């Protein structure tokens, strides 16, 4: 039986990363999303008195937090919609519909709570109505810019 030598990567190449590190790597559309979120968030800060940020750096960090939070919400929403579409009985459809409503409405409270937890009084997204308008504006702007640039067309 022939013994094989362990292979070593060529000099200058990166070692293979695990699945977790690969999934955490920023894709170009993620960077575009954060830039779009920063612009929309700062326009919202300028025109809605209830939305405040003490500095540009905090608005940038808030945009990153919003990106992460909204990605999680979109993943959960997609799973709930899939359950709703796969439901065969009225009871399961009603339950999935309620779960979808809870996900959509509850996500706004989660965003408000996260921003308050991470930034305290330094950043305020206002209340439920202003954060709902902000999230709608963020997702619409993200979709429009992605369509314009032709990146990451899988939008939910």
C-alpha positions in Angstrom: 0.0 0.0 0.0 1.4 3.4 -1.0 1.5 6.1 1.7 0.5 9.5 0.5 2.2 12.6 1.8 0.0 15.3 3.4 -0.6 18.1 0.9 0.4 21.5 1.8 -1.1 24.6 0.2 1.2 26.5 -2.2 3.0 29.5 -0.8 0.8 32.6 -0.7 -2.5 30.7 -0.9 -5.1 30.8 1.8 -6.0 27.7 3.7 -9.5 26.3 3.2 -12.0 27.9 5.6 -14.8 26.2 7.4 -18.5 26.6 6.4 -19.1 29.2 9.2 -16.3 31.5 8.1 -17.3 31.2 4.4 -20.9 32.2 5.3 -19.7 35.2 7.3 -17.7 36.6 4.4 -19.2 39.8 3.0 -20.4 39.5 -0.5 -20.4 42.6 -2.8 -24.2 43.0 -2.4 -23.8 43.1 1.4 -21.4 46.1 1.1 -23.8 47.8 -1.4 -26.7 47.2 1.1 -24.8 48.8 3.9 -23.9 51.9 1.8 -27.6 52.2 0.8 -28.7 51.8 4.4 -26.3 54.5 5.5 -27.7 56.9 2.9 -31.3 56.1 3.7 -30.7 56.2 7.5 -29.0 59.6 7.3 -31.7 61.0 5.1 -34.2 59.8 7.6 -32.3 61.4 10.4 -32.3 64.6 8.5 -36.0 64.7 7.7 -37.7 62.8 10.6 -37.1 64.5 13.9 -37.9 61.3 15.8 -34.9 59.5 14.3 -31.6 60.6 15.8 -27.9 59.6 15.7 -25.2 61.5 17.6 -22.6 61.0 14.8 -22.0 59.6 11.3 -20.0 56.7 12.8 -23.0 55.7 14.9 -25.2 55.9 11.9 -22.8 53.7 10.0 -22.7 51.2 12.8 -26.5 51.4 13.0 -26.7 50.6 9.3 -24.6 47.5 9.8 -26.8 46.4 12.7 -29.9 47.0 10.6 -28.4 45.0 7.8 -27.8 42.0 10.1 -31.2 42.3 11.8 -33.1 42.6 8.5 -31.2 39.7 6.9 -32.3 37.5 9.9 -35.9 38.8 9.6 -36.0 38.1 5.8 -34.7 34.5 6.4 -37.4 33.9 9.1 -40.1 35.5 6.8 -39.1 33.3 3.9 -39.4 30.2 6.1 -42.8 31.3 7.3 -44.1 32.1 3.8 -42.9 28.6 2.7 -44.8 27.0 5.5 -47.9 29.1 4.6 -47.7 28.1 1.0 -47.2 24.4 1.9 -50.1 24.4 4.4 -53.0 22.1 3.3 -55.5 22.7 6.1 -57.2 25.9 7.1 -55.9 25.7 10.7 -52.3 25.4 9.5 -52.8 28.3 7.0 -54.3 30.5 9.7 -51.4 29.6 12.1 -48.8 30.3 9.5 -50.6 33.6 8.6 -50.5 34.7 12.3 -46.9 33.7 12.5 -46.2 35.8 9.4 -47.9 38.8 10.9 -46.0 38.3 14.1 -42.8 38.1 12.2 -43.4 41.3 10.2 -44.8 43.4 13.1 -42.5 41.9 15.8 -39.4 42.5 13.7 -39.9 46.3 14.2 -39.9 45.9 18.0 -36.8 43.7 17.7 -35.0 46.3 15.7 -36.0 49.0 18.2 -34.9 46.9 21.1 -31.5 46.0 19.4 -30.7 49.6 18.6 -31.6 50.6 22.1 -29.5 47.8 23.6 -26.5 48.4 21.5 -26.4 52.2 21.3 -28.6 53.4 24.1 -29.6 57.0 23.9 -27.0 57.8 21.3 -29.2 56.5 18.5 -33.0 56.6 18.4 -35.2 55.2 15.6 -38.3 56.8 17.0 -41.3 54.6 17.5 -43.1 51.8 15.7 -44.4 54.0 12.8 -41.0 55.7 12.1 -39.1 52.4 12.3 -41.7 50.8 10.0 -41.3 53.6 7.4 -37.5 53.3 7.8 -37.5 49.5 7.2 -39.8 49.9 4.2 -37.5 52.6 2.8 -34.4 50.5 3.4 -35.8 47.4 1.7 -37.2 49.4 -1.2 -33.9 51.3 -1.7 -31.9 48.1 -1.4 -34.1 46.4 -4.0 -33.9 49.4 -6.4 -30.1 49.7 -6.1 -29.5 46.0 -6.5 -31.8 46.0 -9.6 -29.9 49.0 -11.0 -26.5 47.4 -10.5 -27.7 43.9 -11.3 -26.3 42.3 -8.2 -27.9 39.8 -5.7 -31.2 39.5 -7.6 -32.7 37.1 -5.0 -34.6 39.6 -3.0 -37.4 38.8 -0.6 
